[in-house]
Amino acid sequence: MTSATSGSCKVSSKKLETRWERDALGEIEVPVGAYWGPRTARWVAGRRQDPTFRGRQYFHPYLIEGLSTLYKARLKVDREKALDEPTFSRIKAQVCDEILSGQWRNEFVVTPTSSADGQALLDNLEEVVERRALEIIGNLPSLVPAGDSPLSASAGSHSLMESQLPDGLLKEDSFMAGTKLALLMAAREMAQALLDLERLLRRKSLEFEKTLRSRGLESTTDLALARDFNAFGNAAGRHLQRLHLVEDRLLEISVKSPNKELRLRVLQELTNLTGFKIRAGEEAGLGSHTQAAAADLLSASSFVRDLANELMRLALGLSSLNAVKSSTPVLASLQLNAISVLALDFAAATAIREPIVHVGERTFAQALAAQAAVEAFCNLSQAIKYFNQEYLLGAVLA
């Protein structure tokens, strides 16, 4: 099947270019080759009607992977409790693995502006998994061309109707749980970049000290350059320790299940799938859960902001050291990346503080906050890796 790349729901003059599907709100057109269905189509259509929407900014891959991992864990636990048909549940878990390996990314057509609470991405994921699983077992229903009248279609045999879909496993707590998994993936990448940064700075400190002494420069003033690099290494080490504290908070994940035993089993399965030592957080659905989620995101966001500021100071400090030569303009690049990360942090903090009422509960713009926080982590990690490779490894004394 050819995957769709367009979220358009416009009527086409070409037969079978779109298909009819139905949800609780009625029929809607969906691109004929898309795995996603009516719920996603409604999110896409609603977003396009927003006059402030410009272009597309799809969800970060780590957020898709985090939710896919959570979905796979829930499938495993529900299958064990016989809440889902075992064989089909295994097929859906296989589809989750396909998504985790990078397949079907162009099927995720909703954006962080589609729904403030991230429900659009949950619907998009569940529909993609469901339809792809039906395709694997050869049980896709026949299609109703958009040119035909949906009212004359046979609901039981011609379209993927709402009655054929099981209740979704991804509940209202799922987006924040998936966000924490995404941030843990990003933090793992960041931790390695920071560890390399610390080690390279300390190595350069020792290397420069040895070179200076070999030149007969042994006074405190002469060795100041080596001490500066060691101080930069100390700062990187402090941020690495702080990152571990942020990771510890992110390991507390809340999931919604009928009882405590099922919640713990989902968390244990997440530990098995990710290697992270997941712990139970506040019970999902309570007001304290929303507050805890906001606090955890703010903690991650403030960490990346402070690190960006530290890297700007590092770049400014190194640019003033005429004794160190580098073959590429990496310092300017590091500063520009740090500035862009500060903008992302501001966006995340603003979204976290923006009150949203969802199902009678006061929450915040989770989708925008999560997107900005994950992007900030990943962008800064890449900037540090580039700095390590292109500056520190090749930096020499003049």
CORJOWO-V242121 format. One record per helix or strand. SS is the DSSP state (helix for helix, strand for strand). FROM is the first residue (numbers start at 1). TO is the last residue. If there is no record, write none. Layout:
ss = [SS,SS]
from = [FROM,FROM]
to = [TO,TO]
This chain:
ss = [strand,strand,helix,strand,helix,helix,helix,strand,helix,strand,helix,helix,helix,helix,strand,helix,strand,helix,strand,helix,strand,strand,helix,strand]
from = [18,26,38,58,61,86,105,111,119,145,150,162,174,224,252,260,279,287,324,330,355,361,366,396]
to = [23,31,48,58,80,100,107,111,136,145,152,164,214,250,253,274,280,319,325,353,358,364,392,397]
